[in-house]
């Protein structure tokens, strides 16, 4: 009985305890990180320095956070814009050009 206890039952109990603690810690960490993550909001940005065929700003919709840099392609060229949290009068947010071609 002692050999069975030493060779099987103790390692099994320790293994189950470690697995249980790992699952509890993983669950707590996952809950904490999801609670801290901000909600992703779809925003519409006016691309400053660009105009469409109608003479108004081109627009870009994204869920990226303000301060992010996006690269958009216009025909054969591409241009980078920094997304801001500055609202414009038409209900969109400003996206400032970083590259001037």
C-alpha positions in Angstrom: 0.0 0.0 0.0 2.9 2.3 0.8 4.4 1.9 -2.7 1.1 2.6 -4.3 0.6 5.7 -2.2 4.1 7.0 -2.8 4.3 6.2 -6.5 0.8 6.9 -7.7 -1.5 8.7 -5.3 0.8 11.6 -4.2 2.0 12.5 -7.7 -1.6 12.3 -8.9 -2.9 14.6 -6.1 0.0 17.1 -6.8 -0.7 17.0 -10.5 -4.4 17.7 -10.0 -3.7 20.5 -7.5 -1.3 22.2 -10.0 -3.8 21.8 -12.8 -6.6 23.3 -10.7 -4.4 26.3 -9.5 -3.3 26.9 -13.1 -6.9 26.9 -14.3 -8.0 29.3 -11.5 -5.1 31.7 -12.2 -5.7 31.6 -15.9 -9.3 32.3 -15.5 -8.6 35.3 -13.2 -6.0 36.8 -15.5 -8.4 36.4 -18.5 -11.2 38.2 -16.6 -8.9 41.0 -15.6 -7.6 41.6 -19.1 -11.0 41.6 -20.7 -12.3 44.0 -18.1 -9.4 46.4 -18.8 -9.8 46.3 -22.6 -11.6 49.4 -24.0 -14.6 48.9 -26.2 -13.9 49.2 -29.9 -15.9 52.0 -31.5 -16.3 52.4 -35.2 -15.3 56.0 -36.1 -15.4 57.9 -39.3 -12.4 60.0 -40.1 -12.1 62.8 -42.7 -8.8 62.6 -44.4 -7.4 66.2 -44.3 -5.6 67.3 -47.4 -7.6 65.0 -49.7 -10.7 65.8 -51.9 -13.0 63.5 -53.7 -14.7 64.1 -57.1 -17.4 66.1 -55.3 -14.9 68.5 -53.7 -15.4 67.1 -50.1 -12.9 65.3 -47.9 -12.4 61.6 -48.4 -13.5 59.4 -45.5 -12.1 56.4 -43.8 -14.0 54.2 -41.2 -12.0 52.2 -38.7 -12.0 50.9 -35.1 -8.4 51.8 -34.5 -7.6 54.1 -31.6 -6.7 57.8 -31.9 -3.0 58.2 -32.4 -2.8 55.2 -34.7 -1.1 55.6 -38.1 -2.9 54.1 -41.2 -1.6 53.8 -44.7 -4.1 54.3 -47.5 -3.6 53.7 -51.2 -4.9 56.2 -53.8 -4.3 54.8 -57.2 -0.6 54.2 -57.6 0.5 56.1 -54.5 0.0 55.6 -50.8 -0.3 58.1 -48.0 0.0 57.8 -44.2 -2.5 59.5 -41.9 -2.5 59.8 -38.1 -6.0 59.3 -36.6 -6.9 62.0 -34.0 -9.7 62.4 -31.5 -10.5 66.0 -32.7 -14.1 66.1 -33.9 -15.0 68.1 -37.0 -18.3 70.0 -37.6 -19.7 67.2 -39.8 -19.6 64.6 -37.0 -16.4 62.9 -38.2 -12.9 63.0 -36.7 -9.8 64.5 -38.3 -7.1 62.3 -39.8 -3.9 64.3 -40.4 -1.6 63.5 -43.3 1.9 62.5 -42.4 3.3 62.2 -45.9 3.1 65.0 -48.4 3.6 63.8 -51.9 
